[in-house]
Amino acid sequence: MNIEQVRKYTLSLYGVTEDQPFGDDIITFRLEGKIFVCLWLGGGKHDMKNSEPRFALKLSPEKNEELREKYSDVRPAWHWNKKHWSDVYYGQLEDKLVQEWISESYQLVVSKLPKAIRQKYINQTSI
């Protein structure tokens, strides 16, 4: 996937919004105000690892450990809680995997929403 494909896929999930609270080189994707993906646009103060494309992704601690053990392109998040967030260097990963992980992060946030709010996302998602 390229950066536009990551952005397009993430925004295709029901109710997702984007903003740039951390500066011009980062886009955060939110559901009901809760960040679940933080996409680095390149350059700026968040440049690292030879400018390889990456995003930070919120997943369960168990899933993060599993992915880090299995994929060298998944590492503890540089600027986030390393138990709950991983940096995903998506440039060499299969599109299907990247989409699956973004969807899983989205569903994690949905699962933590109050029941009345969560219901509207459960009825709209077909992930």
Phi, psi and omega in degrees: 000150172254177187299321179292324177293320177298312180298312181298315180297314182297318179289343179285345179286137187304128173082004183282137174238163177230151174205180182226066183286344184257006179122177185288347183260008181223133170249130173257141177249132186231155170230119183053038178083356182262123180287135174232343174218139178232107188262123178276130183269348180109149180067198176068191185287348182261014181289135176197169179047055175055034175062026177291141180296137182205162168217156173265140188226133179268123178219172177295152179304321180295316179295318178301314179299315180301312182293321180294325178288324186273327186236124178291342180272008175240121185224163175305138183298136184294316189238022183228172176298115188291343177286322187255347185232142174233147169273129180246116176270091196278351187302326183253003181270155177294139180306317183300319178297312181300314179297319179299316181291320176298316178298320179295320177297316177302311181296327177298315178294317178304317184295339181265354180287154174304147187308315182297322179281317181304322184302321181292333178277325178296321180287339184261340186272140175229045185271000000 
